[in-house]
Amino acid sequence: MKVNYPIKNDIEIKVIKDELKPFGGRCAKVVDGVLEYQIKDENKDAAFEHLKGKGIIS
C-alpha cells in the first residue's frame, strides 16, 4: 500500500528509510514536502505512529 504524509521539517531521506526498515517500509521519497512510501497494510498504523512520535510527519 502506498501512503503519503506531510513532512514537518527537512530531514535526510536516509534517516527516514532507516526509521521505516523495522516496519517493512520501502521506496521512500519526498515529493513537494510530502513523504511517500510503500508499506504492508498491517504495518501502516505502527509506522505512522512511530514517524509521528519522532517528529518526522505531522
C-alpha positions in Angstrom: 0.0 0.0 0.0 1.3 3.5 -0.8 0.9 6.2 1.8 1.6 9.9 1.8 2.2 12.2 4.8 3.3 15.8 5.0 6.8 16.2 6.5 7.2 18.6 9.4 10.8 19.6 8.7 13.7 18.9 6.4 15.2 15.6 7.2 17.5 13.3 5.2 15.7 10.6 3.3 18.3 8.1 4.6 17.1 8.7 8.2 13.5 8.2 7.2 14.4 5.0 5.4 16.2 3.7 8.5 13.2 4.5 10.7 10.9 2.6 8.3 13.0 -0.5 8.0 11.6 -2.3 11.1 8.1 -1.8 9.7 8.9 -3.1 6.2 8.6 0.3 4.6 10.3 0.7 1.2 10.6 3.1 -1.8 10.5 6.1 0.5 10.9 9.5 -1.2 9.9 13.1 -0.6 7.9 14.9 -3.2 7.0 18.6 -2.7 7.2 18.3 1.1 5.2 15.1 1.2 6.7 11.8 2.4 5.7 8.9 0.1 6.4 5.3 0.7 5.1 1.7 0.4 4.3 -0.5 3.3 2.3 -3.6 4.1 -1.2 -2.7 5.3 -0.8 -4.4 8.7 2.2 -2.2 9.5 0.8 1.1 8.3 -0.6 2.4 11.6 2.5 1.4 13.6 4.8 3.1 11.1 2.6 6.2 11.2 2.7 6.5 15.0 6.5 5.9 15.0 7.2 8.6 12.4 4.8 11.0 14.2 6.5 10.3 17.6 9.9 11.1 16.1 8.5 14.4 14.8 9.1 13.5 11.1 5.5 13.8 10.0 2.5 15.8 11.2 
